[in-house]
Amino acid sequence: MYRYTFPMAGLLLAAPLGSLAAQSAGGNPRVVLAATPREGTMAPGFSLQWATKDTIGTPDAPYELWRDRGKTVVLAFYPADFTKGCTAELQTFADQYDTLFGEDVVVLGISSDSLASHKRFAASLDLPFRLLSDPDLTVARKYASHGDGGRAKRTVFVVGPDGKIRYQNLKFNPLDPKDYSALGSAVRAARGD
């Protein structure tokens, strides 16, 4: 699959080539456009299973973004539990939770890992927020946060109380204090502080 990214337009063009299966009924290559949600637009809705350090949510009660309308929500897509960068990022979120987010902010870590892995990972870091399992990267695709090899890319979004995206960082660096500072500022702005 060839991918062409147009950063200014926020678009990813993917055209699988080289096989008959990659052609539509008319014989033309299939082209898929995936737009990165832009600041000021409504955040794409989703429903995913979740885990915390203490429990795994039941299948009949998934996390649904629309239920948190009226609150500020932070969506942190990350590649994998128990890896160096992801551990650094989520541990920093936990350690600086009050200054970065505050009690009235919903923080969600999202990766393709299993719920059992999420529960162990959350417990190992004593995370005060939910980790959502996106095994097929369905939600990551909605947010242009899907990477290669079945893993999400490290991206962060802040969704305001009105359901609109207020901030996005499509290359969040878990080792750069400036990225955490920018995230904290975006959360405060979304909360109206």
Disulfide bonds with the S-S distance in Angstrom:
none
